[in-house]
Amino acid sequence: MMKHKSDNLTIDIFDDLPPKPIVVTGGLPCRAKIAHVMSDALKIRDRYRVVASINRLLGRKVKLSHFNNFTSESRSDSIPPLDVAIAFDLAAGSSALGKFYARKIAAKMVFGKEALDAKLGHLERIRDEATKEIKWLKRVIGELQAITKAYDMSQQAAKAQLEQSGRPLVTDEFDYVVDKNLVKAIGSFYEENHAVILIISEENFPQELEVWAHFHGRILNWYPAEPAVLAVSVADDLLERLVEKTRGNVRRICTNLETIQGESLGMGWKIVDLATWKNRRSTLAKRQGRDDG
């Protein structure tokens, strides 16, 4: 479990958490409680002096009888106006009504050093959160720089290889490049290296690439794939032998069929069986290694 650092600056303001704010219909009648709060604040104070101070602060006269009604729990029709409530807290040297109001809206009043401590704790929390975000951003920036460096190195290596070999760059399944919106990257590679790029893709690829007009216009020739034809018939006995030697490996079977077709076309064979194949020099490639067929 993660240990939390103690915070001596802000803990005091959470010792007595206020209740949730009142939101239900009819949940706020508190006339009697206001009178009770005012009465408690006057227990050690001279009521007459408090009223005199209120009148001086307001610049108008509040009758003592009216003030007595404010502090009487039985007078449900007498509620002190907001300016009188503020003047009462100042005159009584307390914050009774202010704290009472704050708790009704799920808040808490703090004063003096406690307020400064709360502000300091808030700023330190912002600082800690900002420090975490700064560290995260630095890590992301570092990763991006590493990716950029690796990309630049790969670009340089690819350019050097293409220039030295003089061979074209073959990009198979180019429809994936289109789907992933990477066409501009290939175009930029061409602009930087001026290498011959051979693109292989699906039948409808030329039409799909028309959206990228700048790239589409740079393609020199289009060569559609030729349809498959049966150039050489392979007899069942040779096919069985092929499956046996490759242990059913599909890729090996395809590779050997290509070998059989190439040699048969060279020999002028239209049909090739096991007996015919036994008389040639090429062998069938097994799953691992080769044998004499």
N, C-alpha and C positions, 0 to 999 in steps of 0.2 A: 504494500500500500504506500502511496506517495505521502511523504511528510510535508505538512504545510508550515511555512514560516510564520511565526507568531507576529502579530501586528499590534503593537502597543499604542498606536496612534489613533486607530479607528474603532477598536473593539468596544469602547465605552458607549458609543451611540447606538449600538445594537443590543445592549444588555436588556433593554425593555422594549421589544418590538411592538409597534402599534398594531391594532387589529386591521383586517382588510377594510377598505372603504365601503361605506353603506351604499348599496345600489338597489335594494328591494323597495317596492312601493310601500310608503308609510313607515319606513324604517328609521326616519330621522327625527321624530318628535323628541326634543331634549330640553324643553323649557325648564322643567324641574331640576335637571342636572346643572343647567347654567346657573340657576339660583343657588344651588348647593355649592358649586365651585366658587362663586362670588362670596358666599357666606364664610366658607373656609378661609379664603384669603383675608377676610376682615377680622378674624379671631384675635389677632395680636395687633390690630391697628385701630386708630380712632376713626370711627365712621364719619364724624363731622369734618375732620381734616381731609379725609379722602375726597369727600364731596366738594370741599372748597378747592382742592387741587384740580379736580375734574373741571369745575367751572372755569378756573383760570386757564387750563389747557385748551378748553373748547371756546373760550371767549363768550360764553353764554351761560345762563343759569339753569342748572338742573336741580329741581326741588328735592329736598330731603325725602319727602313723601314718595315721590316717584322712584328715587333711588332705593328706598325701602321695599317698594313693590318689586324691583328687579331682583332683590335678594330673598324674596319670599317664595317658597316653593308652592304655596297655595294660590298665588296670583298668576294663573296660567296665561292671562292676557297681557302681561307686562314683560316684554323682552327688550333688553338694552340695544339701541341702535349700534351699528358697527363702530362709529366714531366714539361713542360713549364707552364701548367695550375696550377700545384701544386706550382711551384716556384712563379708564379704570385700572388697567394693568400698570400704566406708568405711575399713576397716583398712589397705588397700593404697593409699589415697588416689587411687583411680582410679574409672572408671565402666565398666571393661572388660566385666563380665558384663551390666550394665544395657544398654549399647549393643548387645551381642551379642543379647540377648533382644529389644530393640526392632527390630533389623533382621529378625529372624525373623517378626515380625508386620507388616512393611512400615512401620515407624515410625522416627523419629530422635529421639534425646535431645539437648536443648540446655540449657545452663547459664548462669547469671549474665547478663551483658549480652546474650549471644546470645539467651537466652530472652526478655529484655525487648524486644530488637529484633524478634523473631518476633511477639510479642504486639502491638507497635506496628504492624508491617506488616499484621497481621490486622485491627486496628481501622481502619487507614487504608483497607483494601480495603472493609470494611463501610461506611465513610463515603462512599467513591466510589460504591458501588452505591446507597446511600441517596440520594445527591445526584441520581443519574440518575433514580431512581424519583420523587423529589420534583418534578423538572422535568417528567417525563411526566405526573404527576398534575395539576400546575398547568396544563399545556397542555390536558389533557382538561377540567378545570374551566372554563378559558377558553372552550373550544369549546362546552361545554354552556350557559354563560352567553350566548354569542353566539346559539345556537339558541333559547334561551328568549326573548331580546330580540327576535329576528326573529319568533318565534311571537306574542309579545305585540303587536308592531307590526302583523302581519297580522290579528290578531284585532280590533284597534282600527280598522284600515282597512275590514275587512269589516263591522264593526258600523256604522261611519259611512255606508258605501255603502248598506247595507240600510235604515237609518233614513231616509236622504235620498231614496232612490228609491222606497221602499215596495214593491219587487218581492220575490218569494220567492227563496230560495236553492235552486237546482236541483242535485241530486246524482245523476248518472247512474252506472250500474253499481255500485249500492250493495252488491252481493254482495261486491265487493272490500273494502269497508269492514268487512264481517262477517268475511271470511277473515283479514284482517290485525288483527283484534281492536281496531278503531278506533271501535266503536260508541259507547263512552263519550265519546270526544272530540267526536263530533257532538252527543251529548246535552248535554255541557257547553257547547258553542257555543250550543245552543238556550236553555239556562237563562240564559246571560249576555246574549243578544241578543233573545230572544223573537221571533225572525224566523220567518216561514212557510217551512218546508222541504219541498220537493217531492222525493220519493224515487222513483227509477226503478230497477227491478231485474228479475230473472228471475221465471218463473212461480211457483216454490216459495218465493219470498222470505218471504212472510208466515209460513209454517211455520218457516223457519230463524230468523227473528227472535224467535220465541217464547222462545228461551233468554234473551234480554235483556228480561225482563218489564217492567222500569222504563221502558225505551225503547219497547217494543211497546205498552204501555198508553197512551202519549201520542199515538199516531197517530190522527188524527181520522177520516179516511176512507180506504178502500181502493178503488182503481179498477182493475179488471183490464183489460188491453189487449184491444181488440176484435180478433177474428180478421180476417185479410185477406180482402177480397172483390173481385171484378172489377166495379168500378163502370162503367168505360169501356173499350171495346175499341179498341186502337190498331192501325191497319192496318200491314201490312208496309212499304209505301212510306214511311210517316211514320217508322217505326222505323229504316229504312235511312238516311233523311235525318238523323235524330237522331244515329245512330252516326257518320255522316260529319262533321257539324258539330262534335261533341265530340271527334273523333279517338279514339274508343273509351274516353274517360275515364269510368269507372264512376260516380264521384261526380256528374259533370256529367249523365250519362244519367239517374240517379235524380232529380236536381233538376229536370230538364226534364220527366220523366214526371209529377212532382208538379204542375208548372205546367200540363201538358196536361190532367191529370185535373181540376184545380181549374176551369180555364176551361171544359172540356167539360161538367162538371156544372152550371156556371152557365148555359151555353147550352142545356142539356137534350140534349146529344148522347150517345147510347149507343155510337155508333161514330164514330171520327174518323180520317180519312185525310189524306194530304198535301194534296189539293185543298181539303178542308174547312178544314184548319189554315191554309192560305194566306189565307183570307178573314177571319182574326181579327187583333187588334192586337198580341198578345203575340208575342215572338220566342223562338227557341231560343238558349240560351247556349252559346257555343263553349268550347273548352278555355281559350282566353285571349281576353277581350273578348266582344263580342256582335255578331251581324249581323242581317239582316232575315229570317232563316229561309228 
